[in-house]
Amino acid sequence: MGVQEKSVAHKGEETALQEKVTKLEAEIEALRDELEKAKAAPRRRHLPSTRESITHRFTVGQTKGYLTVGLFEDGAPGELFLTVAKEGSTAGGLMDAIGILTSMALQYGVPVEALARKFEHVSFEPSGWTRHPEMRRASSVIDYVFRWLGMEFSATYREEKCQAMDTGEAHESA
């Protein structure tokens, strides 16, 4: 093989290698894009099979119930179960649905404070007086549950609400 033939063969190999490099760079870029999409996608944080929980008994007007909050290892809430005295009723079914939706929101990283602010002061029956010293009256069971969650699990929310009580400020609508 002559010098010129070697030069042509070398250029052919160089071109083939350059094409491979270009193809690999395009694959790397596609993988980077895929990684960015995966990072941006919501991620569900699962609770451990055995976990700590808090159960709280409440009364809103004449309605009695329990709320149970399952906790992650770090003490953050990760699930909510609501039981009201009218089990099997429409109210009981709605409380189950609220519990499931809240659990999913918490597991996907929605802050308790955001949930509390969104659902505080939602108004419908049953409503009325409570036995909670910092929430004397609730405009609904949902109002009570979410304000209780905010007071229990968000220092910022609790501090704000306690300051508002101390100064006698009226509540703001969600």
C-alpha positions in Angstrom: 0.0 0.0 0.0 1.3 3.3 -1.0 1.6 6.5 1.1 -1.4 8.0 -0.6 -3.5 4.9 -0.1 -2.5 4.9 3.6 -3.5 8.5 3.9 -7.0 7.9 2.2 -7.5 4.8 4.5 -6.5 6.9 7.5 -8.9 9.7 6.6 -11.7 7.1 6.2 -11.0 5.7 9.6 -10.9 9.2 11.0 -14.3 10.0 9.4 -15.8 6.8 10.8 -14.5 7.6 14.3 -15.7 11.2 14.1 -19.2 9.9 13.1 -19.2 7.5 16.1 -18.1 10.4 18.4 -20.9 12.6 17.0 -23.4 9.8 17.5 -22.2 9.2 21.1 -22.4 12.9 21.9 -26.0 12.9 20.6 -26.8 9.9 22.8 -25.2 11.6 25.8 -27.3 14.7 25.2 -30.5 12.6 25.0 -29.6 10.9 28.3 -29.0 14.3 29.9 -32.4 15.5 28.7 -34.0 12.2 30.1 -32.2 12.7 33.4 -33.5 16.3 33.7 -37.0 15.2 33.0 -36.7 12.4 35.7 -35.4 14.9 38.2 -38.3 17.2 37.5 -40.9 14.4 37.8 -42.8 14.2 41.1 -41.5 11.5 43.4 -43.6 9.7 46.0 -41.9 9.2 49.3 -43.2 5.9 50.8 -43.7 5.4 54.5 -41.9 2.5 56.2 -44.0 -0.7 56.8 -43.8 -0.1 60.5 -44.2 3.5 61.6 -45.0 5.8 64.5 -48.3 7.6 64.5 -50.3 10.2 66.4 -54.0 9.7 67.1 -56.1 12.8 68.1 -59.7 12.7 69.3 -61.7 15.8 68.3 -65.2 17.2 68.5 -66.6 19.8 66.2 -70.1 20.9 67.3 -71.9 17.6 67.9 -69.6 15.6 65.6 -67.0 13.4 67.2 -64.1 11.8 65.4 -60.5 10.7 65.4 -57.6 11.6 63.1 -54.5 9.4 62.9 -51.3 10.7 61.3 -48.7 8.2 60.2 -45.2 9.6 60.5 -42.0 9.3 58.4 -38.8 8.4 60.2 -38.0 12.1 60.5 -41.3 12.8 62.3 -42.9 14.5 59.3 -46.5 13.5 58.6 -47.0 11.1 55.7 -50.5 9.8 55.9 -53.9 10.8 57.4 -56.8 8.7 58.4 -60.1 10.3 59.5 -62.9 8.6 61.3 -66.1 10.4 62.1 -69.0 9.2 64.3 -71.2 8.7 61.2 -69.2 5.8 59.8 -70.7 4.4 56.6 -72.4 7.7 55.8 -71.6 10.1 53.1 -69.7 12.2 55.6 -67.6 9.1 56.5 -66.9 8.4 52.8 -65.8 12.0 52.2 -63.5 11.9 55.3 -61.9 8.7 53.9 -61.4 10.5 50.5 -59.9 13.6 52.2 -57.6 11.3 54.2 -56.4 9.5 51.0 -55.9 12.8 49.1 -54.0 14.4 52.0 -51.8 11.3 52.3 -50.9 11.4 48.6 -50.2 15.1 48.8 -47.9 14.6 51.8 -46.1 11.7 50.2 -45.5 13.8 47.1 -44.0 16.6 49.2 -46.7 19.1 49.6 -45.9 21.0 52.8 -48.4 20.7 55.7 -48.4 24.4 56.0 -49.6 24.8 52.4 -52.4 22.3 53.0 -53.4 24.0 56.3 -53.5 27.4 54.6 -55.6 26.1 51.7 -58.2 24.4 53.9 -58.4 26.5 57.0 -61.8 28.2 57.5 -63.5 26.1 54.8 -67.1 26.4 56.0 -69.9 23.8 56.0 -71.8 21.7 58.5 -71.1 20.2 60.8 -69.4 23.2 62.5 -69.2 24.6 66.0 -67.3 24.6 69.2 -64.3 22.4 69.8 -62.4 21.3 72.9 -59.0 22.4 71.4 -57.7 25.4 73.5 -56.1 27.1 70.5 -59.0 26.5 68.1 -62.2 27.2 70.0 -64.4 27.1 67.0 -64.2 25.3 63.7 -66.2 26.2 60.6 -66.2 22.6 59.5 -64.5 19.3 60.3 -62.1 20.0 57.4 -61.2 23.4 58.9 -60.5 21.7 62.2 -58.4 18.9 60.7 -56.2 21.1 58.6 -55.7 23.8 61.2 -54.8 21.0 63.7 -52.3 19.5 61.2 -50.7 23.0 60.7 -50.5 23.7 64.4 -49.0 20.2 65.1 -46.5 19.9 62.3 -45.6 23.4 61.1 -43.8 25.7 63.5 -44.3 28.7 61.2 -48.0 28.1 61.0 -48.4 27.5 64.7 -46.4 30.7 65.5 -48.4 32.8 63.1 -51.7 31.5 64.5 -50.7 31.9 68.1 -49.6 35.5 67.4 -52.9 36.2 65.7 -54.7 34.8 68.8 -52.6 37.0 71.1 -53.3 40.2 69.1 -57.0 39.3 68.5 -56.7 39.4 64.7 -59.5 37.9 62.7 -58.7 34.9 60.4 -58.0 35.4 56.7 -59.9 33.4 54.1 -58.0 30.8 52.1 
